Amino acid sequence: IGGATAAASSVSDFGSLSANGGNANGSSKQQQQQQQQGEQPKATAVAFKCSRHAVMKTGNVIAPHTTVDAAAEFCFTFRYSSPAQFFDLIGRLLGPAATADDGAASGRSLVSPPTAAAIDKLLKPMLDRPFDPHNLRDMRETPRTSNLRCHHLSPLQDQPGCSIVTDRSIYFQPASGVLSTVAEPATSFALADIVATAR
């Protein structure tokens, strides 16, 4: 989500989350103005508490994730955007009960992870997104295949997306996220440079 900053790079188990209208240093100026005007402060930060989390790229080194079995809290501050999309995503994964009536979480316990069906439903529009013709290097290219759902494999990564083959190149367009409606730039490989294939 654009404009969010995190205190650590991690993926946590579902524990509990809360939202507030301030930051780590206390109330924001905007929050103070809202309180003076009698308005309800808007949430600008989200905090997670969990009993286990995974740490990625420790020291910016590409390596397998490290699982830490210890209680921890992570705070995400939305400096330039609203966390509304974040709470919408939580609600779609865990159901409306996971968020408060006003769209902000209220320290509720999220002890149950999302079901496989909920995750599949959320990811399906992203995975079914077709190849964008604007990603062709030359609009005169002739497609030789339909839109192909695939994965781009690289060390420690499995990137979902889609692919097409034209009379000149093979293209891979990575999936662009569940909240995005804009296609990501595609990577292309000239057919003349393909030295081998495998099934």
C-alpha positions as CSV (number, residue, x, y, z in Angstrom):
1,I,0.0,0.0,0.0
2,G,1.5,3.3,-1.1
3,G,2.9,5.6,1.6
4,A,3.3,2.9,4.3
5,T,6.5,2.5,6.2
6,A,7.3,-0.5,8.4
7,A,9.4,-0.8,11.5
8,A,10.8,-4.1,10.3
9,S,10.7,-6.3,7.2
10,S,8.7,-9.3,8.4
11,V,5.7,-11.5,7.8
12,S,3.9,-12.2,11.0
13,D,1.3,-14.8,12.1
14,F,-2.1,-13.5,12.7
15,G,-2.2,-12.1,16.2
16,S,-4.0,-8.9,17.1
17,L,-4.0,-5.5,15.4
18,S,-5.0,-2.0,16.4
19,A,-5.2,1.4,14.8
20,N,-4.5,4.9,16.1
21,G,-4.3,8.4,14.8
22,G,-0.9,9.2,16.1
23,N,2.7,8.1,15.6
24,A,5.5,6.7,17.7
25,N,6.4,10.1,19.0
26,G,2.8,10.9,20.2
27,S,-0.2,12.7,18.7
28,S,0.2,14.2,15.3
29,K,-0.5,17.8,14.6
30,Q,-3.5,16.8,12.4
31,Q,-4.9,14.7,15.3
32,Q,-4.5,17.6,17.8
33,Q,-6.4,19.9,15.4
34,Q,-9.1,17.3,15.0
35,Q,-9.5,16.9,18.7
36,Q,-9.7,20.7,19.2
37,Q,-12.5,20.8,16.5
38,G,-14.3,17.9,18.2
39,E,-13.7,15.5,15.3
40,Q,-12.9,11.8,15.6
41,P,-9.1,11.4,14.8
42,K,-8.5,9.3,11.7
43,A,-6.3,6.2,11.9
44,T,-2.8,6.8,10.5
45,A,-0.9,3.8,12.0
46,V,-1.5,0.1,12.4
47,A,0.2,-2.1,15.0
48,F,0.5,-5.8,14.9
49,K,1.2,-8.0,17.9
50,C,2.1,-11.6,17.3
51,S,3.8,-14.6,18.9
52,R,5.8,-15.7,15.9
53,H,7.1,-13.9,12.8
54,A,9.4,-14.5,9.8
55,V,12.4,-12.2,9.0
56,M,13.3,-11.7,5.4
57,K,16.6,-10.5,3.9
58,T,18.5,-10.0,7.2
59,G,21.3,-7.6,6.5
60,N,19.8,-7.2,2.9
61,V,21.2,-10.7,2.1
62,I,19.0,-12.9,-0.1
63,A,18.5,-16.1,2.0
64,P,15.7,-18.3,3.3
65,H,13.3,-16.7,5.8
66,T,14.2,-17.0,9.5
67,T,11.3,-17.9,11.8
68,V,11.4,-16.2,15.2
69,D,9.3,-17.7,18.0
70,A,9.0,-14.7,20.2
71,A,6.4,-12.1,21.0
72,A,6.8,-9.0,18.9
73,E,5.0,-5.8,17.9
74,F,5.3,-4.2,14.5
75,C,3.9,-0.7,13.6
76,F,3.1,0.5,10.1
77,T,2.7,4.3,9.8
78,F,0.8,5.7,6.8
79,R,2.5,9.0,6.2
80,Y,1.1,9.9,2.8
81,S,-2.0,7.7,2.4
82,S,-4.9,6.3,4.4
83,P,-4.9,2.8,5.8
84,A,-8.5,2.3,4.5
85,Q,-7.3,-0.1,1.8
86,F,-5.3,-2.0,4.3
87,F,-8.4,-2.5,6.5
88,D,-10.5,-3.4,3.4
89,L,-7.9,-6.1,2.6
90,I,-8.1,-7.4,6.2
91,G,-11.9,-7.5,6.1
92,R,-11.9,-9.4,2.8
93,L,-9.4,-12.0,4.2
94,L,-10.9,-12.4,7.7
95,G,-14.4,-11.2,7.3
96,P,-16.2,-8.0,8.5
97,A,-15.8,-9.0,12.1
98,A,-12.0,-8.4,11.9
99,T,-12.5,-4.6,11.6
100,A,-14.6,-2.1,13.5
101,D,-17.8,-0.5,12.1
102,D,-15.9,2.6,11.1
103,G,-13.4,0.6,9.1
104,A,-10.6,0.8,11.6
105,A,-9.5,-2.2,13.7
106,S,-10.0,-1.9,17.5
107,G,-7.4,-4.2,19.0
108,R,-9.4,-7.3,18.0
109,S,-7.8,-10.7,18.2
110,L,-7.1,-12.3,14.8
111,V,-6.3,-15.8,16.0
112,S,-7.7,-17.6,13.0
113,P,-5.8,-17.3,9.7
114,P,-7.7,-16.8,6.5
115,T,-9.1,-19.9,4.8
116,A,-7.6,-21.2,1.5
117,A,-10.9,-20.4,-0.2
118,A,-10.7,-16.7,1.0
119,I,-7.1,-16.4,-0.2
120,D,-8.0,-18.0,-3.6
121,K,-11.0,-15.6,-4.0
122,L,-8.8,-12.6,-3.3
123,L,-5.9,-13.7,-5.6
124,K,-8.1,-14.9,-8.5
125,P,-8.7,-11.5,-10.2
126,M,-4.9,-10.7,-9.9
127,L,-3.9,-14.1,-11.4
128,D,-6.5,-13.9,-14.1
129,R,-5.5,-10.4,-15.3
130,P,-4.6,-10.7,-19.0
131,F,-1.5,-9.6,-20.7
132,D,-1.5,-5.9,-21.5
133,P,-0.8,-5.2,-25.2
134,H,0.9,-2.0,-24.3
135,N,3.8,-4.1,-23.0
136,L,4.6,-5.3,-26.5
137,R,8.0,-3.9,-27.7
138,D,6.5,-3.5,-31.2
139,M,2.8,-3.2,-31.8
140,R,3.3,-5.0,-35.1
141,E,4.2,-8.2,-33.4
142,T,1.8,-11.1,-34.0
143,P,0.7,-13.1,-30.9
144,R,1.2,-16.9,-31.4
145,T,-0.5,-18.0,-28.1
146,S,-3.3,-16.9,-25.9
147,N,-2.8,-15.5,-22.5
148,L,-0.9,-18.1,-20.4
149,R,-1.0,-18.1,-16.6
150,C,2.5,-19.0,-15.4
151,H,5.3,-18.4,-12.8
152,H,8.7,-16.9,-13.3
153,L,11.2,-19.0,-11.3
154,S,14.4,-17.6,-9.9
155,P,16.5,-18.4,-6.8
156,L,14.2,-18.4,-3.7
157,Q,11.4,-16.7,-5.7
158,D,8.3,-17.9,-7.5
159,Q,6.7,-14.9,-9.2
160,P,3.1,-15.4,-10.5
161,G,2.0,-13.7,-13.7
162,C,1.1,-14.3,-17.3
163,S,2.9,-14.9,-20.6
164,I,2.4,-14.7,-24.3
165,V,4.6,-15.7,-27.2
166,T,4.7,-13.6,-30.4
167,D,6.4,-14.1,-33.7
168,R,9.5,-12.3,-32.2
169,S,9.6,-12.6,-28.4
170,I,8.3,-14.4,-25.3
171,Y,6.9,-12.0,-22.7
172,F,6.3,-12.4,-18.9
173,Q,4.1,-9.9,-17.1
174,P,4.3,-10.2,-13.3
175,A,1.1,-10.1,-11.3
176,S,0.6,-6.5,-10.0
177,G,-1.0,-7.0,-6.6
178,V,-4.6,-7.5,-5.4
179,L,-5.3,-3.8,-5.0
180,S,-3.8,-2.7,-8.3
181,T,-5.6,-2.4,-11.6
182,V,-2.6,-1.4,-13.6
183,A,-0.5,-4.0,-15.4
184,E,3.2,-4.2,-14.4
185,P,5.9,-3.7,-17.1
186,A,6.7,-7.0,-18.8
187,T,10.0,-8.7,-19.3
188,S,10.7,-9.9,-22.9
189,F,13.1,-12.5,-24.3
190,A,13.8,-12.6,-28.1
191,L,13.0,-16.0,-29.6
192,A,16.4,-16.0,-31.3
193,D,18.0,-15.9,-27.8
194,I,16.1,-19.0,-26.5
195,V,18.7,-21.8,-26.4
196,A,16.5,-24.6,-24.8
197,T,13.1,-25.5,-23.5
198,A,11.9,-28.1,-21.0
199,R,8.5,-29.6,-20.1
